[in-house]
Amino acid sequence: MYAVVDLETTGTSVKTGSRIIQIGCVLVQDGQVINEFETKINPRTVVPLTIEQLTGIKNNDVKDAPLFEDVAPTLKSLLDDTIFVAHNVNFDFPFLNAEFERAGEAPLTIPAIDTVTLSQILMPTAPSFRLRDLTSYLAIDHDQPHSAVSDAVATAHLLIGLLKRLADLPTITLQSIVDLQLTLPQKTAWLFERELAKRAVEPQPLKEELYVSNGLVLHKVRPVSVPTAQVAGKYPATKRQKKYLFGDDLAYRPLQSKMMNAIYNQFSQDDPVRQLVLEAGTGTGKTLGYLLPLAYLTYPDHRIVVSTATNLLQQQVAKQTVALLNDHLPFQLTAVVVKGNDHYLNIDRFAHSLAVHEDSQLAQALKARMLVWLLETTTGDLDELNLNAQQAAYFIEVRHRGVRTLNKQSPFYQDDFLVRRARQVATANLIITNHAYLVAHPAELGGDDRGAFLVVDEAQHLSRAVLRQSRQTLTFARVMMILHQLQNLVNQTGEQNLVTLFENLPLGAYNVELLASDLRELEGRLVDFQQALYGLVKGGQDGELVEQAIDNRKLAGMLAPTNPLMVGLEQALSAINLHFTALNHLFSSRSETWLATDRYLMTQFASQLAGLKEATRMIKEAGQLLASQPEACVFWLTIRQGDEQSTLKLSGGLLVANHYLSREVYPHFLNHLFVGATLFTSGRSAYIFNQLDLDRKQVRVKRFASPFDYGQNARLFVAKDAPAPGATAGEDYIDYLAKMIYQLATKTQCQTMVLFNSLLTIEQVYAKLRNTDLFNQRDILAQGISGNREKLLKQFATGTNSLLMGAASFWEGIDLPKEQLELLVVTRLPFDAPNEVINRAQSALLKAAGKNPFYQVELPKATTRLRQGLGRLLRTPQDRGVAVVLDPRLVTKRYGKTIQAALPSDLPVIAESSDLIVVKTKKFLKGPESATNE
């Protein structure tokens, strides 16, 4: 029997005087809740205001409640002979035992298990492991978070689900988890051991969708094939035909229908113009709007390649729109999502890593989580795991580096996720990729014999992907860390190393000795290279972080292939590669003699060596770029003066795309469709055509406004008294932002997103808000603090009273309909920081060409971003929302009118004082009847 317990307390430690104020206990047996126990406790101390706001328990609620000493015997007898369960057991179990001892009772000695850890292992793709997020994810009723009995009941139902998942694990997977010898909170690992012991008595057959490959249980993949018997039929051009195709579950949208017909007509006729730029305002339904006509245009003779701005958008297209279309089309779209290699698991490396017991408990637990994930995933896409930065360290060892790096003799070759994907891509008629992959692999995506139609969704970001591909950062601390890890793998003390591995093989020992010498030589060469770069930095005081552009001619000379620095680096790396290759051949020739740990050692060295090769590749590519396009690129050094060894970074790349798209990408595709909700900044602006490398005279343009009623359902308030940029000291500005966010968040109590221009400002505002009671009232999520973008969006989308603070990528590509987002706060107009090295260089390049950087690039870019940000607010006709801009320049500067002209024409823009904005925002969000008079 399980006793699921939750405590509400006045603080975190009994030793510092914290006491229990509420106990909830739920008994679970045979997968059923059989009893509940709840009581408030008089703590004989004041309930802090923060705890009162968090739990709703006031001093009056506990003043007449029993003392813990009064309920201790009853509670103790209830818990005896049970298995103690809690969500974060390392808090509840020790705290309760400390209270038992204080009351004169013996502490509990029963097993205790943790549902947080169990959830992380048994639910590997959950977006978050907080109780409120898990219950939302699993649709478990949890009406009163931070009420002990409500939390205990919710945790009990979570436990029941987890135990079912545990019982469903294949025996082979269960054995692999137990073999990891996990160190988990309290006795949590014992649950896996107990379940494995049961299997000796009750063997479990393997489920139909699973199969065993070399000791790993994997999920079968349904082969992708294009049905040849299906006929596309006639394109549904009329309203009647579309409504018939859509049936009852897809609404007919007039603007979407016009968009569909415009695309179909453009590419079905013998029009020499092969490029269509199409702006479809929010609410048009653009993804379905372009996929349906293209499906009819291409099936079965051609392929569609859709490129999106982010990995998240890829998943939305694949899982939502394609599935919806396939329910209605008379034929099937067979879609494959394609990302960069390092997004995927190398299953061979992972299998080898299981044989090695890591010092990191986190890495060992992550292996268990991945063993369970392999039962579910058909793609091997590591993004499914919603990892954080700490966990990502282990993935350097096991992530993929491409099919070319695989050993075809590996027992896992046919199971490899990229090998699988290649088979799927060969027969798919829809490839969903991202802009970064498109610009790096255009021939691969468009080179199919059938010919491909290219769709660039969120097209305003495509040129940025070209620039990002050329821009790289070499962090010397990271390079030296890799080098030292390689040296440790050769001869680390007290651990398995290459010296001991090959000590009984004379040829092997000889090559290991040479390898150690090569690594020392490379270390010296890298130090020389760092010192040469450091000599290019001028000025700066000790401790000051300096970001300084480098003279391209000087750097080009330093990186020239004939420069002694580069010659030395190349020779040292070649020698390392030569001697490790010799060791690899020797190792492979005696494959039957090695242990799994020996193979993992060689795999680790190869993995780290690949990182070293990547670093030197970046250096060589920088030299090639400087030699070929010295006027079109910029490079800079980042360093903290006085500490050059640990902080030196070399960054750089192209400033402009230089016709890369028209020369290297577009020719691989039959037709090109560029779509987005916010492509144009004005009717006359050439910005989007320049960004997409298009000849305006050779392009068709279609624009469809948003169908939403902004005049009725939205307001844009501008704080005319907000601090203007540069007008106040940094601390005063942060105080203002924190105050406004606090007031808006506490007065409105609705789903709120706050958009920033920098992560640093988010950190500063977050720290200020931490000192308020807002965290007890709202679920605060912050980019760079609370998790990655995908994780935060999933948590936000399932919340009801969340406040999300984000920058950069949160400005676009997010679909949060209805009450998932009602209040949007824009802290600053989204201009690029003018003092950043790359922005200064771009500005100088434009000025040299006789152009105005502000009106040519900076203003159109900021206008586009603001349009994208505001586009988050209304996502369905029923949505209602407010945007608050805390930047007076939108109404005080002349260019503010230019920005306003690009916004929806019926969106009311109202300049008010900050205090009045809070009042009017609250009033408008209450409903139409209370917002008629602003």
ZITA-V404834 format. One record per residue. RES is the residue in one small letter. BURIAL is 1 if it has 9 or more other ideal C-beta (glycine too) atoms within 8 Angstrom, else 0. Layout:
# ZITA-V404834
res:RES burial:BURIAL
res:RES burial:BURIAL
This chain:
# ZITA-V404834
res:m burial:1
res:y burial:1
res:a burial:1
res:v burial:1
res:v burial:1
res:d burial:1
res:l burial:1
res:e burial:1
res:t burial:1
res:t burial:1
res:g burial:1
res:t burial:0
res:s burial:0
res:v burial:1
res:k burial:0
res:t burial:0
res:g burial:0
res:s burial:1
res:r burial:1
res:i burial:1
res:i burial:1
res:q burial:1
res:i burial:1
res:g burial:1
res:c burial:1
res:v burial:1
res:l burial:1
res:v burial:1
res:q burial:0
res:d burial:0
res:g burial:0
res:q burial:0
res:v burial:1
res:i burial:0
res:n burial:0
res:e burial:1
res:f burial:1
res:e burial:1
res:t burial:1
res:k burial:1
res:i burial:1
res:n burial:1
res:p burial:1
res:r burial:0
res:t burial:0
res:v burial:0
res:v burial:1
res:p burial:0
res:l burial:0
res:t burial:0
res:i burial:1
res:e burial:1
res:q burial:1
res:l burial:0
res:t burial:1
res:g burial:1
res:i burial:1
res:k burial:0
res:n burial:0
res:n burial:0
res:d burial:0
res:v burial:1
res:k burial:0
res:d burial:0
res:a burial:1
res:p burial:0
res:l burial:0
res:f burial:1
res:e burial:0
res:d burial:0
res:v burial:1
res:a burial:1
res:p burial:0
res:t burial:0
res:l burial:1
res:k burial:1
res:s burial:0
res:l burial:1
res:l burial:1
res:d burial:0
res:d burial:0
res:t burial:1
res:i burial:1
res:f burial:1
res:v burial:1
res:a burial:1
res:h burial:1
res:n burial:0
res:v burial:1
res:n burial:0
res:f burial:1
res:d burial:1
res:f burial:1
res:p burial:0
res:f burial:1
res:l burial:1
res:n burial:1
res:a burial:1
res:e burial:1
res:f burial:1
res:e burial:1
res:r burial:0
res:a burial:1
res:g burial:0
res:e burial:1
res:a burial:0
res:p burial:0
res:l burial:1
res:t burial:0
res:i burial:1
res:p burial:0
res:a burial:1
res:i burial:1
res:d burial:1
res:t burial:1
res:v burial:1
res:t burial:1
res:l burial:1
res:s burial:1
res:q burial:1
res:i burial:1
res:l burial:1
res:m burial:1
res:p burial:1
res:t burial:1
res:a burial:1
res:p burial:1
res:s burial:1
res:f burial:0
res:r burial:0
res:l burial:1
res:r burial:1
res:d burial:1
res:l burial:1
res:t burial:1
res:s burial:1
res:y burial:1
res:l burial:1
res:a burial:0
res:i burial:1
res:d burial:0
res:h burial:1
res:d burial:0
res:q burial:0
res:p burial:0
res:h burial:0
res:s burial:1
res:a burial:1
res:v burial:1
res:s burial:1
res:d burial:1
res:a burial:1
res:v burial:1
res:a burial:1
res:t burial:1
res:a burial:1
res:h burial:1
res:l burial:1
res:l burial:1
res:i burial:1
res:g burial:1
res:l burial:1
res:l burial:1
res:k burial:1
res:r burial:1
res:l burial:1
res:a burial:0
res:d burial:0
res:l burial:1
res:p burial:1
res:t burial:1
res:i burial:1
res:t burial:1
res:l burial:1
res:q burial:1
res:s burial:1
res:i burial:1
res:v burial:1
res:d burial:0
res:l burial:1
res:q burial:0
res:l burial:1
res:t burial:0
res:l burial:1
res:p burial:1
res:q burial:1
res:k burial:0
res:t burial:1
res:a burial:1
res:w burial:1
res:l burial:1
res:f burial:1
res:e burial:1
res:r burial:0
res:e burial:1
res:l burial:1
res:a burial:0
res:k burial:0
res:r burial:1
res:a burial:0
res:v burial:0
res:e burial:0
res:p burial:0
res:q burial:0
res:p burial:0
res:l burial:0
res:k burial:0
res:e burial:0
res:e burial:0
res:l burial:1
res:y burial:0
res:v burial:1
res:s burial:1
res:n burial:0
res:g burial:0
res:l burial:1
res:v burial:1
res:l burial:1
res:h burial:1
res:k burial:0
res:v burial:0
res:r burial:0
res:p burial:0
res:v burial:1
res:s burial:0
res:v burial:1
res:p burial:0
res:t burial:0
res:a burial:0
res:q burial:1
res:v burial:0
res:a burial:1
res:g burial:0
res:k burial:0
res:y burial:1
res:p burial:0
res:a burial:0
res:t burial:0
res:k burial:0
res:r burial:0
res:q burial:1
res:k burial:1
res:k burial:0
res:y burial:0
res:l burial:1
res:f burial:1
res:g burial:0
res:d burial:0
res:d burial:0
res:l burial:0
res:a burial:0
res:y burial:1
res:r burial:1
res:p burial:0
res:l burial:1
res:q burial:1
res:s burial:1
res:k burial:1
res:m burial:1
res:m burial:1
res:n burial:1
res:a burial:1
res:i burial:1
res:y burial:1
res:n burial:0
res:q burial:1
res:f burial:1
res:s burial:0
res:q burial:0
res:d burial:0
res:d burial:0
res:p burial:0
res:v burial:1
res:r burial:0
res:q burial:1
res:l burial:1
res:v burial:1
res:l burial:1
res:e burial:1
res:a burial:1
res:g burial:1
res:t burial:1
res:g burial:1
res:t burial:1
res:g burial:1
res:k burial:1
res:t burial:1
res:l burial:1
res:g burial:1
res:y burial:1
res:l burial:1
res:l burial:1
res:p burial:1
res:l burial:1
res:a burial:1
res:y burial:1
res:l burial:1
res:t burial:1
res:y burial:1
res:p burial:0
res:d burial:0
res:h burial:1
res:r burial:1
res:i burial:1
res:v burial:1
res:v burial:1
res:s burial:1
res:t burial:1
res:a burial:1
res:t burial:1
res:n burial:1
res:l burial:1
res:l burial:1
res:q burial:1
res:q burial:1
res:q burial:1
res:v burial:1
res:a burial:1
res:k burial:0
res:q burial:1
res:t burial:1
res:v burial:1
res:a burial:0
res:l burial:1
res:l burial:1
res:n burial:1
res:d burial:0
res:h burial:1
res:l burial:1
res:p burial:0
res:f burial:1
res:q burial:0
res:l burial:1
res:t burial:1
res:a burial:1
res:v burial:1
res:v burial:1
res:v burial:1
res:k burial:1
res:g burial:0
res:n burial:1
res:d burial:0
res:h burial:1
res:y burial:1
res:l burial:1
res:n burial:1
res:i burial:1
res:d burial:1
res:r burial:1
res:f burial:1
res:a burial:1
res:h burial:1
res:s burial:1
res:l burial:1
res:a burial:1
res:v burial:1
res:h burial:0
res:e burial:1
res:d burial:0
res:s burial:0
res:q burial:0
res:l burial:1
res:a burial:1
res:q burial:1
res:a burial:1
res:l burial:1
res:k burial:1
res:a burial:1
res:r burial:1
res:m burial:1
res:l burial:1
res:v burial:1
res:w burial:1
res:l burial:1
res:l burial:1
res:e burial:0
res:t burial:1
res:t burial:0
res:t burial:1
res:g burial:1
res:d burial:1
res:l burial:1
res:d burial:1
res:e burial:1
res:l burial:1
res:n burial:1
res:l burial:0
res:n burial:0
res:a burial:0
res:q burial:0
res:q burial:1
res:a burial:1
res:a burial:1
res:y burial:1
res:f burial:1
res:i burial:1
res:e burial:1
res:v burial:1
res:r burial:1
res:h burial:1
res:r burial:0
res:g burial:0
res:v burial:0
res:r burial:0
res:t burial:0
res:l burial:1
res:n burial:0
res:k burial:0
res:q burial:0
res:s burial:1
res:p burial:0
res:f burial:1
res:y burial:1
res:q burial:0
res:d burial:1
res:d burial:1
res:f burial:1
res:l burial:1
res:v burial:1
res:r burial:1
res:r burial:1
res:a burial:1
res:r burial:1
res:q burial:1
res:v burial:1
res:a burial:0
res:t burial:1
res:a burial:1
res:n burial:1
res:l burial:1
res:i burial:1
res:i burial:1
res:t burial:1
res:n burial:1
res:h burial:1
res:a burial:1
res:y burial:1
res:l burial:1
res:v burial:1
res:a burial:0
res:h burial:0
res:p burial:1
res:a burial:0
res:e burial:0
res:l burial:1
res:g burial:1
res:g burial:0
res:d burial:0
res:d burial:0
res:r burial:0
res:g burial:1
res:a burial:1
res:f burial:1
res:l burial:1
res:v burial:1
res:v burial:1
res:d burial:1
res:e burial:1
res:a burial:1
res:q burial:1
res:h burial:1
res:l burial:1
res:s burial:1
res:r burial:0
res:a burial:1
res:v burial:1
res:l burial:1
res:r burial:1
res:q burial:1
res:s burial:1
res:r burial:1
res:q burial:1
res:t burial:0
res:l burial:1
res:t burial:0
res:f burial:1
res:a burial:1
res:r burial:0
res:v burial:1
res:m burial:1
res:m burial:0
res:i burial:1
res:l burial:1
res:h burial:0
res:q burial:1
res:l burial:1
res:q burial:1
res:n burial:1
res:l burial:1
res:v burial:1
res:n burial:1
res:q burial:1
res:t burial:0
res:g burial:0
res:e burial:0
res:q burial:0
res:n burial:1
res:l burial:1
res:v burial:1
res:t burial:0
res:l burial:1
res:f burial:1
res:e burial:0
res:n burial:0
res:l burial:0
res:p burial:0
res:l burial:0
res:g burial:1
res:a burial:1
res:y burial:0
res:n burial:1
res:v burial:1
res:e burial:0
res:l burial:1
res:l burial:1
res:a burial:1
res:s burial:0
res:d burial:1
res:l burial:1
res:r burial:1
res:e burial:1
res:l burial:1
res:e burial:1
res:g burial:0
res:r burial:1
res:l burial:1
res:v burial:0
res:d burial:1
res:f burial:1
res:q burial:1
res:q burial:1
res:a burial:1
res:l burial:1
res:y burial:1
res:g burial:0
res:l burial:1
res:v burial:1
res:k burial:0
res:g burial:0
res:g burial:1
res:q burial:0
res:d burial:0
res:g burial:0
res:e burial:0
res:l burial:0
res:v burial:1
res:e burial:0
res:q burial:1
res:a burial:1
res:i burial:1
res:d burial:0
res:n burial:1
res:r burial:0
res:k burial:1
res:l burial:1
res:a burial:1
res:g burial:0
res:m burial:1
res:l burial:1
res:a burial:1
res:p burial:0
res:t burial:0
res:n burial:1
res:p burial:0
res:l burial:1
res:m burial:1
res:v burial:1
res:g burial:1
res:l burial:1
res:e burial:1
res:q burial:0
res:a burial:1
res:l burial:1
res:s burial:0
res:a burial:1
res:i burial:1
res:n burial:1
res:l burial:0
res:h burial:1
res:f burial:1
res:t burial:0
res:a burial:1
res:l burial:1
res:n burial:1
res:h burial:0
res:l burial:1
res:f burial:1
res:s burial:0
res:s burial:0
res:r burial:0
res:s burial:0
res:e burial:0
res:t burial:0
res:w burial:0
res:l burial:0
res:a burial:1
res:t burial:1
res:d burial:1
res:r burial:1
res:y burial:1
res:l burial:1
res:m burial:1
res:t burial:1
res:q burial:1
res:f burial:1
res:a burial:1
res:s burial:1
res:q burial:1
res:l burial:1
res:a burial:1
res:g burial:1
res:l burial:1
res:k burial:1
res:e burial:0
res:a burial:1
res:t burial:1
res:r burial:0
res:m burial:1
res:i burial:1
res:k burial:1
res:e burial:1
res:a burial:1
res:g burial:1
res:q burial:0
res:l burial:1
res:l burial:1
res:a burial:0
res:s burial:0
res:q burial:1
res:p burial:1
res:e burial:0
res:a burial:1
res:c burial:1
res:v burial:1
res:f burial:1
res:w burial:1
res:l burial:1
res:t burial:1
res:i burial:1
res:r burial:1
res:q burial:1
res:g burial:0
res:d burial:1
res:e burial:1
res:q burial:1
res:s burial:0
res:t burial:1
res:l burial:1
res:k burial:1
res:l burial:1
res:s burial:1
res:g burial:1
res:g burial:1
res:l burial:1
res:l burial:1
res:v burial:0
res:a burial:1
res:n burial:0
res:h burial:0
res:y burial:1
res:l burial:1
res:s burial:0
res:r burial:0
res:e burial:0
res:v burial:1
res:y burial:1
res:p burial:0
res:h burial:1
res:f burial:1
res:l burial:0
res:n burial:1
res:h burial:1
res:l burial:1
res:f burial:1
res:v burial:1
res:g burial:1
res:a burial:1
res:t burial:1
res:l burial:1
res:f burial:1
res:t burial:1
res:s burial:0
res:g burial:0
res:r burial:0
res:s burial:1
res:a burial:0
res:y burial:1
res:i burial:1
res:f burial:1
res:n burial:0
res:q burial:1
res:l burial:1
res:d burial:1
res:l burial:1
res:d burial:0
res:r burial:0
res:k burial:0
res:q burial:0
res:v burial:1
res:r burial:1
res:v burial:0
res:k burial:1
res:r burial:0
res:f burial:1
res:a burial:0
res:s burial:1
res:p burial:1
res:f burial:1
res:d burial:0
res:y burial:1
res:g burial:0
res:q burial:0
res:n burial:1
res:a burial:1
res:r burial:1
res:l burial:1
res:f burial:1
res:v burial:1
res:a burial:1
res:k burial:1
res:d burial:0
res:a burial:1
res:p burial:0
res:a burial:1
res:p burial:0
res:g burial:0
res:a burial:0
res:t burial:0
res:a burial:0
res:g burial:0
res:e burial:0
res:d burial:1
res:y burial:1
res:i burial:1
res:d burial:1
res:y burial:1
res:l burial:1
res:a burial:1
res:k burial:0
res:m burial:1
res:i burial:1
res:y burial:1
res:q burial:1
res:l burial:1
res:a burial:1
res:t burial:1
res:k burial:1
res:t burial:1
res:q burial:0
res:c burial:1
res:q burial:1
res:t burial:1
res:m burial:1
res:v burial:1
res:l burial:1
res:f burial:1
res:n burial:1
res:s burial:0
res:l burial:1
res:l burial:0
res:t burial:1
res:i burial:1
res:e burial:1
res:q burial:1
res:v burial:1
res:y burial:1
res:a burial:0
res:k burial:1
res:l burial:1
res:r burial:0
res:n burial:0
res:t burial:1
res:d burial:0
res:l burial:1
res:f burial:1
res:n burial:0
res:q burial:1
res:r burial:1
res:d burial:1
res:i burial:1
res:l burial:1
res:a burial:1
res:q burial:1
res:g burial:0
res:i burial:0
res:s burial:1
res:g burial:1
res:n burial:0
res:r burial:1
res:e burial:1
res:k burial:1
res:l burial:1
res:l burial:1
res:k burial:1
res:q burial:1
res:f burial:1
res:a burial:0
res:t burial:1
res:g burial:1
res:t burial:0
res:n burial:1
res:s burial:1
res:l burial:1
res:l burial:1
res:m burial:1
res:g burial:1
res:a burial:1
res:a burial:0
res:s burial:1
res:f burial:1
res:w burial:1
res:e burial:1
res:g burial:1
res:i burial:0
res:d burial:0
res:l burial:1
res:p burial:0
res:k burial:0
res:e burial:0
res:q burial:0
res:l burial:1
res:e burial:1
res:l burial:1
res:l burial:1
res:v burial:1
res:v burial:1
res:t burial:1
res:r burial:1
res:l burial:1
res:p burial:1
res:f burial:1
res:d burial:0
res:a burial:0
res:p burial:1
res:n burial:0
res:e burial:1
res:v burial:1
res:i burial:1
res:n burial:1
res:r burial:1
res:a burial:1
res:q burial:1
res:s burial:1
res:a burial:0
res:l burial:1
res:l burial:1
res:k burial:1
res:a burial:0
res:a burial:0
res:g burial:0
res:k burial:0
res:n burial:0
res:p burial:1
res:f burial:0
res:y burial:0
res:q burial:1
res:v burial:1
res:e burial:1
res:l burial:1
res:p burial:1
res:k burial:1
res:a burial:1
res:t burial:1
res:t burial:1
res:r burial:1
res:l burial:1
res:r burial:1
res:q burial:1
res:g burial:1
res:l burial:1
res:g burial:1
res:r burial:1
res:l burial:1
res:l burial:1
res:r burial:1
res:t burial:0
res:p burial:0
res:q burial:0
res:d burial:1
res:r burial:1
res:g burial:1
res:v burial:1
res:a burial:1
res:v burial:1
res:v burial:1
res:l burial:1
res:d burial:1
res:p burial:1
res:r burial:1
res:l burial:1
res:v burial:1
res:t burial:0
res:k burial:0
res:r burial:0
res:y burial:1
res:g burial:1
res:k burial:0
res:t burial:1
res:i burial:1
res:q burial:1
res:a burial:0
res:a burial:1
res:l burial:1
res:p burial:1
res:s burial:0
res:d burial:0
res:l burial:1
res:p burial:1
res:v burial:1
res:i burial:1
res:a burial:0
res:e burial:1
res:s burial:0
res:s burial:1
res:d burial:0
res:l burial:0
res:i burial:1
res:v burial:1
res:v burial:1
res:k burial:1
res:t burial:1
res:k burial:1
res:k burial:1
res:f burial:1
res:l burial:1
res:k burial:0
res:g burial:0
res:p burial:0
res:e burial:0
res:s burial:0
res:a burial:1
res:t burial:0
res:n burial:0
res:e burial:0
